[in-house]
C-alpha cells in the first residue's frame, strides 16, 4: 500500500502538483481510497478538488481562542459582575473618545474577555442595533466552567446578579446555571466534569 501511495504521489509531482504539500496525511489517505475503490476519478481531479477545499495548513499548526468581546452599556456595572461576582481579573482598562474597553481574564487561563461598549468605534445606528440584540436576549455573552458549580452559583447570586436558572441538569448532558449580566447578556456557568 505504501508503494501505491508513493507511486500516486510521484505521478502528481510529474504533473507539477505537490500532493504532500496540500495536506500530507489526509491527502494520501484520500488518494489511496480513491485509487483502491473507485478508480473513476483521475488523480488530477482529486487534487483539484482538494485544492479548492480547506486543507492548506501545516499539520503542526494550532489555533486557540485569544480574545472574545462582550457588549456592555456600562463598564463599571459590568466590572461589578465579571470581576466581583465571577472572580475574573482585570488585565487592561483602556479609554478612547469617551468609550472604554476593559479586558478581564480568568486566573490561569489565557483568554481575554473584552467588555466593550457597543457604540465604541461604531456609528450610533450600529451601536443601537447591537445593544438591541443584547437586551432582546439574542446574544449570549459566554459559557463559563466551574469545578464547584453550587458554591459559584451562591457566590454570584449573593452579589445581586439576576438569576435566570438555578443549577440544573440539562437534557444535553451538562449541569449548569444562568445569570443575566447588568447589560442583559445571558451568561451560563457549567459544572466542570
C-alpha positions as CSV (number, residue, x, y, z in Angstrom):
1,X,0.0,0.0,0.0
2,X,2.8,2.4,0.8
3,X,4.3,1.8,-2.7
4,X,0.9,2.6,-4.2
5,X,0.7,6.0,-2.3
6,X,4.3,6.7,-3.2
7,X,3.6,6.0,-6.9
8,X,0.5,8.2,-6.8
9,X,2.5,11.0,-5.3
10,X,5.2,10.7,-7.9
11,X,2.5,10.8,-10.6
12,X,1.1,14.0,-9.2
13,X,4.6,15.6,-8.9
14,X,5.3,14.7,-12.5
15,X,2.3,16.8,-13.5
16,X,3.7,19.7,-11.4
17,X,1.3,19.1,-8.5
18,X,2.6,18.5,-5.0
19,X,0.2,16.2,-3.2
20,X,2.2,16.2,0.0
21,X,2.3,20.0,0.3
22,X,-1.5,20.2,0.2
23,X,-2.3,18.1,3.2
24,X,0.1,15.3,3.7
25,X,-1.6,12.7,5.8
26,X,-5.2,13.3,4.8
27,X,-4.4,13.7,1.1
28,X,-2.5,10.4,1.0
29,X,-5.5,8.6,2.6
30,X,-7.9,10.1,0.2
31,X,-5.7,9.2,-2.8
32,X,-5.3,5.7,-1.6
33,X,-9.1,5.3,-1.0
34,X,-9.9,6.7,-4.5
35,X,-7.3,4.5,-6.2
36,X,-8.4,1.3,-4.4
37,X,-12.1,1.6,-4.5
38,X,-13.4,3.9,-7.2
39,X,-10.7,4.1,-9.9
40,X,-13.1,6.5,-11.6
41,X,-11.7,9.9,-10.6
42,X,-8.4,10.9,-12.2
43,X,-5.6,11.8,-9.8
44,X,-5.7,15.3,-11.2
45,X,-9.5,15.7,-10.4
46,X,-8.8,14.6,-6.8
47,X,-6.0,17.2,-6.4
48,X,-8.1,20.0,-8.0
49,X,-11.0,19.2,-5.7
50,X,-8.6,19.2,-2.7
51,X,-7.0,22.5,-3.8
52,X,-10.4,24.2,-3.8
53,X,-11.0,22.8,-0.3
54,X,-9.7,23.9,3.0
55,X,-6.6,21.8,3.6
56,X,-3.8,24.4,3.1
57,X,-2.2,24.2,6.6
58,X,0.7,22.9,8.4
59,X,-0.3,19.8,10.4
60,X,1.7,21.1,13.4
61,X,-0.3,24.4,13.5
62,X,-2.6,25.0,16.4
63,X,-5.3,27.6,16.7
64,X,-6.7,28.8,20.0
65,X,-9.0,31.5,21.3
66,X,-7.2,34.7,22.2
67,X,-10.0,37.1,22.9
68,X,-13.8,37.5,22.9
69,X,-15.9,40.6,23.1
70,X,-18.9,41.1,25.3
71,X,-21.0,44.1,24.7
72,X,-21.8,46.2,27.8
73,X,-23.6,49.5,28.2
74,X,-21.8,50.4,31.5
75,X,-18.3,49.2,32.0
76,X,-18.4,49.9,35.8
77,X,-21.5,47.8,36.2
78,X,-20.0,45.1,34.1
79,X,-16.9,45.0,36.3
80,X,-19.2,44.5,39.3
81,X,-20.4,41.3,37.6
82,X,-17.4,39.9,35.7
83,X,-14.7,40.9,38.3
84,X,-16.6,41.0,41.6
85,X,-19.2,38.2,41.1
86,X,-17.4,35.8,38.7
87,X,-13.9,36.5,40.1
88,X,-12.2,37.4,36.8
89,X,-9.1,39.6,36.9
90,X,-8.8,43.0,35.2
91,X,-5.8,42.9,32.7
92,X,-6.4,46.3,30.9
93,X,-8.7,49.3,31.1
94,X,-8.5,51.5,28.0
95,X,-10.4,54.7,27.3
96,X,-10.6,56.5,24.0
97,X,-13.0,59.1,22.6
98,X,-15.4,58.7,25.5
99,X,-15.6,54.9,25.4
100,X,-13.9,52.1,27.5
101,X,-12.7,48.6,26.7
102,X,-12.0,46.6,29.9
103,X,-10.2,43.3,29.4
104,X,-10.7,40.6,32.1
105,X,-9.4,37.1,32.3
106,X,-10.0,34.0,34.3
107,X,-6.9,33.3,36.5
108,X,-4.8,30.6,34.9
109,X,-6.4,30.9,31.5
110,X,-5.0,32.9,28.6
111,X,-8.3,34.1,27.0
112,X,-9.1,37.8,27.1
113,X,-12.7,38.8,27.6
114,X,-13.1,42.4,26.4
115,X,-16.0,44.2,27.9
116,X,-16.7,46.8,25.2
117,X,-19.4,49.5,24.7
118,X,-21.4,48.9,21.6
119,X,-21.0,52.4,20.3
120,X,-17.2,52.4,20.7
121,X,-15.8,52.5,17.1
122,X,-19.2,52.2,15.5
123,X,-21.9,54.5,14.3
124,X,-24.8,55.4,16.6
125,X,-27.1,53.2,14.4
126,X,-24.8,50.2,14.6
127,X,-24.3,50.6,18.3
128,X,-28.0,50.9,18.9
129,X,-28.7,47.8,16.8
130,X,-26.1,45.7,18.7
131,X,-27.4,46.9,22.1
132,X,-30.9,46.0,21.0
133,X,-29.8,42.4,20.3
134,X,-28.3,42.2,23.8
135,X,-31.4,43.4,25.6
136,X,-33.7,41.2,23.4
137,X,-31.9,38.1,24.7
138,X,-30.5,37.5,21.2
139,X,-26.8,37.3,22.2
140,X,-25.2,35.0,24.7
141,X,-22.1,36.5,26.3
142,X,-20.2,33.4,27.4
143,X,-20.4,30.0,29.0
144,X,-18.0,29.6,31.9
145,X,-16.9,26.5,33.6
146,X,-16.6,25.9,37.4
147,X,-15.4,22.9,39.4
148,X,-17.8,23.9,42.2
149,X,-21.0,25.0,40.5
150,X,-23.2,25.2,43.6
151,X,-20.8,27.4,45.5
152,X,-20.1,29.5,42.4
153,X,-23.8,30.0,41.9
154,X,-24.3,31.1,45.5
155,X,-21.4,33.5,45.4
156,X,-22.7,35.1,42.2
157,X,-26.3,35.2,43.5
158,X,-25.1,36.9,46.7
159,X,-23.8,39.9,44.6
160,X,-27.3,40.6,43.5
161,X,-26.9,39.3,39.9
162,X,-30.1,38.5,38.1
163,X,-30.7,34.7,38.3
164,X,-32.2,33.1,35.2
165,X,-31.8,29.5,36.2
166,X,-30.5,27.7,39.3
167,X,-28.1,24.8,38.9
168,X,-29.9,22.3,36.8
169,X,-29.1,19.1,34.9
170,X,-29.8,19.9,31.3
171,X,-31.1,17.4,28.7
172,X,-28.0,17.9,26.6
173,X,-25.8,16.4,29.3
174,X,-24.4,19.3,31.4
175,X,-25.3,20.7,34.7
176,X,-25.3,24.5,34.7
177,X,-26.9,27.7,35.8
178,X,-27.7,31.0,34.1
179,X,-27.5,34.7,35.0
180,X,-28.0,37.9,33.2
181,X,-25.2,40.5,33.4
182,X,-26.1,44.2,34.1
183,X,-26.3,44.9,30.3
184,X,-28.7,42.0,29.7
185,X,-26.2,39.4,28.3
186,X,-27.0,35.7,29.1
187,X,-24.1,34.2,31.0
188,X,-24.1,30.4,31.7
189,X,-21.8,28.6,34.1
190,X,-21.5,24.9,33.7
191,X,-20.1,22.3,36.1
192,X,-16.7,21.0,35.1
193,X,-16.6,17.2,34.7
